[in-house]
């Protein structure tokens, strides 16, 4: 069985400079996306629908400091995956975020590595402080989001349906019309205190309406209700192993 291929592209500058191409990190024979290419020793993505902020991690070699400074904090990161069993091996966008941590480690063999941790755009909502708001009434959810999200943050768009994100990850091109009701509902009295995070308010009002909040693979913010009527994509089979006798 062929392994899932991964390629990660980092911007030349910070998260506001997501267009210019900097370093790429790839696995196996993944096509190179830039002239500066590093090879991943390990990689992982945490993708939990219940988490507003998910993370990804990649480990690269750093023998004699050869790759020191190649990747910097604050750089934007875009991850694509390719698997023969998904969309016939087409490259599918899996993660959009920024570099939030860099750790250098030494190995018993004498070499060293750099562990790069990336967080999706939900990081800005969970880690940055919201602008205090006083006595706001009669606002819709979309109005609250626009007030809480700083224009400089790389949150591409706000969606009220997870269908688009699911199809991006599965390599599908069909787009389903978004359900606008979630974003247009009028909220009760809103008060944001100094030091509160945007996530504190967003998750509070979303939970009251039975809505989940997540960051999409393309850098969008998604508010949605689970669709239990959709077609099942995967199944898990558990079989009992017969115990042997001595």
JORA-V823394 format. One record per backbone hydrogen bond with DSSP energy under -0.5 kcal/mol. NH is the residue of the N-H (numbers start at 1). CO is the residue of the C=O. If there is no record, write none. Layout:
# JORA-V823394
{{NH/CO} {NH/CO}}
This chain:
# JORA-V823394
{{5/82} {7/80} {8/25} {9/78} {10/23} {11/76} {12/20} {13/17} {15/74} {17/14} {22/10} {24/36} {25/8} {26/38} {27/6} {30/27} {37/35} {38/24} {40/26} {41/59} {42/59} {44/57} {46/55} {47/45} {48/46} {49/47} {51/48} {54/52} {56/118} {57/44} {58/116} {59/42} {60/114} {61/39} {62/112} {65/62} {66/63} {68/65} {70/67} {74/99} {75/72} {77/97} {78/9} {79/95} {80/7} {81/92} {82/5} {86/83} {89/83} {89/86} {90/87} {92/81} {94/79} {95/79} {97/77} {98/119} {99/75} {100/98} {100/117} {101/117} {103/115} {105/113} {107/111} {110/107} {113/105} {114/60} {115/103} {116/58} {116/114} {117/101} {117/115} {118/56} {119/98} {120/54} {121/96} {123/120} {124/121} {125/121} {126/122} {127/123} {128/124} {130/196} {133/192} {136/190} {137/135} {138/187} {141/185} {142/183} {144/140} {145/141} {146/142} {147/143} {148/144} {149/145} {150/148} {153/150} {155/153} {156/154} {156/219} {159/221} {166/162} {167/163} {168/164} {169/165} {170/166} {171/168} {172/167} {180/178} {182/179} {183/180} {184/180} {185/181} {185/182} {187/139} {190/136} {192/133} {193/191} {196/193} {198/128} {199/125} {200/197} {201/197} {201/198} {202/198} {203/199} {204/200} {205/201} {206/202} {207/203} {208/204} {209/205} {209/206} {210/207} {211/206} {212/224} {214/222} {216/220} {219/216} {221/157} {222/214} {223/159} {224/212} {228/226} {230/227} {239/237} {242/240}}
